[in-house]
Amino acid sequence: MEARFTGQVAVVTGGAGGLGVAIAQALGREGAAVSLLDTNEDAIASAVEGLRAEGITAGGFAADVRDPGSVGSAIDQTVSQIGAPTILIAAAGGSLGTPRDIDDISPADLDLVIDVNVKGTYYCSAAVLPHMKAAGGGSIVTFSSIGGRSTSPVTGVPYAAAKAGILGLTRRLAREVGPDGIRVNAIAPGLFLTGRLQGMFDEMSEHDRNEVLDSIPLRRMPLIEECVEPVLFLASHQSSYVTGAVLDVNGGRFMSG
């Protein structure tokens, strides 16, 4: 298979989590040097070690995506140690263990979900844009969700609002930076059972779990690589005339009109 990312530097936020590592690994196997941004330093070190064991050029940097100073420092370290980024996979986010039901949601829960998902995506995008402009182009892939496209029985209002907001951010940013050769697209995954979501799904009643499965035309939960490959498509030259778009990856559970 063609190495789609030879000579490119990719930043993956949330890069030490299960999905982030899988994306970084796939990018690296196709030639990219990768920089993992995450808050868990032990997980970063373990992920980087695994990538380097495969011969992938990789580095990892502790960063809180809610803090533009922290993000800027991590990108500066990426540039000095790995190279200037031409790809950003803004995967940091999620419901972050916050309650689903409105009566249980605190102001702090709302702030956390909005700050990590929306502000984090913005700060990370803003930090890489000067490097992409200097390189003559680049690709940003943001992470929305089926929860931002339709109602979800699994996650709450803050998550839905944040993931819907990322779609607006994606479209407006794509319009602004398109003349610089930078593409910005969103992926909207369905329920991929990694980490916290696996626990949330397991805690649902059998009725609710069956309701989720019955709503998926493909009648199964996805494999992790079924999220990774669409991300790589949006990051690669194969989608060179696609920007401001959202790619739904949910087994048909939500079908846009």
N, C-alpha and C positions, 0 to 999 in steps of 0.2 A: 504494500500500500504506500502511496505517496506520502512523504513526510511533509505535512502541511505547514509546520511551524518552525522549520529550520531557520536559525538566525534571529528568531524573535524572543522577546522577554515577556513572560506572562506573570501578572500579579493575580493571586487567588486569595480573596478575603474569606475568612472562615476556613482557611486552608488546612487547618489541622483536624477538622472534623471528618467524618466518614465520606461525605460527598465531596468536600473540598479536596481531600487527599486523592480520591478517585479521579477528579478532574485534573489535578496537577500531574498525576501519574500519566494520564492519557496524553496531556499536552507534551510532557517530557519525552514520552516514547515516540512522539512525532517531531522531535527536534527542538522544542522550546526549552529555554532556561526558565526556571520557575521560582517565584518568590512567594512564600506563604506568609500571610498576615493572620494572626490570631491572638487571643488573649492568654491561652494556655501554653506556657513556655515549655513544659515537659512534653506536651503533645506535639508542639512544633519541632522540638529536637528529635523526637521519635520519627515523625513524618519525614523530615529532611534526611535523616539517616537512611530510611528506607528508600527514598528516591535516589540518593547518591549511590546506594548499593546496586542500583540498576544502571548506573552510569549516567544518570540525569544530572545536569547542572542545576543545583537547587540551593536556596537559602531560606531562612525563616526569621521573622522579626515580630516581636511582641507589639501589638497595636490595639488600641481601643478605638473602633471606628466611629464612636460618638464624639471623639476628641480630634479636631482638625490638626492640632499640634502633634499628637501622637501619630496620626496618619501621615503627616508630612515628614516626620522623622523616619518612619518606616520606608517611605518611598525614597527618601534621600539615601538611606542605607542600601536599598535595592539598587539604585543607580550606581553607587560607588562600588558595590561588591559583585553585582551580577550584570547590570546594564540598564539602559533606559527602557521602560516598559512600552510595548506597543499593543499589549492585550491586557485588559482588566476583566476578570470574572468576579463580580461583586456578589459573592454567595453568602456573606455574613448576614445573619438575620434569623427569622423564625418567630415563633410565639414565645420563645425564651422561658418556658415553664410558667407562664402567667395563666391565670384562670380563664376558663372558657365563658362562664356564665356572668351576665352583667352585674348581678348582685354581689359577686365575689371580686370584681375588678376594682383595684384601687387606682388613685391618680398616679402612683409610682409605677404600677403595671403599664398603664397607658404610655407614660413617658418613656419607659424602657423600650417598649416595642416600636414606638414611633422613632425614637432616637437611633436605635441600632439599624432598623430597616431603611427608613427614609433618609435621615440625616447621614447615616453611615454610607449609604450608596452615593449620596451627593458629595460628601467630603472626599471619598476615595476617587470618585470620578474627577473632581476638581484638581486633586493632587497629581493625577497622571496626565491630564490634558496637555500641559505645557510640553511634556516629553513626546507625546504623540504628535503634536503640532510640529515640533522640531524635526521629527522623523518623517513628516509628510503624510501621516495617516495612522490609523490604528482601529481597534475594535473594542467596544465595551459591551459586555453582556450583563444585564441586571437580572435580579431574581424577583419576579412577582410570584403568583401562586394561583391555583384554582380558587383559593379562598379570597382572592382579590378580583376574581372574574364572576363568581357566583357564590351562593351561600354554602357554608361548610358546617357539618355537624361536629367537627373536631375542634375548630379554633374559634376564638371570640372576636368581638367587634374591633378591638385595637389592631389585631392581626389583619382583619379584612380591610380596615381603613389604610393601614400601612402598605399592604400589597397592592391595593388599588392606586394609592398615591405614587408608587414606584412606576406604574404605567404612564401616568402623566409626566413624571420626571423624565422617563425614557424618551417619550415623544418630543418633548420640548428641547431636551438636550440634543437629540438627533438633528432637529431642525437647525439648532445653533451651530453645531460643530461639523455638519455635513460639508460645508465649503472647504474645511481643512482636511478632508479625506478621512474623517473619523466617523465610523458607523456605531450606532447605539441601538441595541435590540434587547428585548426582554424574553426570558423564558418563564412560562407559567406552569410549573409542575403540578401534578395531582398529588396524591398521598403516597410519598416514598417513605417507607418505614425505616428510618435511620434515627438513632439516638432517642431524643425526647419523644418524637412522634410514635415510635414503636411502643413506648410506655403508655402514651395517651391512647393509642389504638387498643392495646391490651386491656386497659382499664374500662373501655366502653362495654356496654351490655352486648350480649350476643345479638339482640335485636338491632342495635345500632351498627354493629359490625356487618351484619348481613345487609342492612340498608345501604351501607357504603358499597359493598361488593355488587349488590343488585343494581346499583346506579351506574356501574361501569360496563359498557357494552362488551368489552373484551373479557369481562368476568374473571379478572385476576388482578393481583397487586403487581406492580412493576419491579423489574430488576434495576439495580443501581446504574448499570451501563445504559439503560434506556433513558436516563436523564443526562448522562455524560455525553453521549454522542450528539444529541441536539445542541448542547452547549458548544461543542467543538465545531459543529457546522456554522453556528452564528459567529464564532470567533474567526473562522477561516475565510480564505479567498473564495470558497465555494458559495458564500452568500454575499459576494462583493457588491451586488446591487440591491441589497436588502438593508434598510435602516428604518428606525422608528416602528418596527414591527414587534408583535408578541407571538411567540410560538407556544401553543398549548400542547402539553405533554401529559395527558391524563387518561389515556385509554378510551376516549370518547365520552367521558362523564360530563364534560362541558363542551359544547360545540358552538362556536361563535357564528353569528349570522353574517 
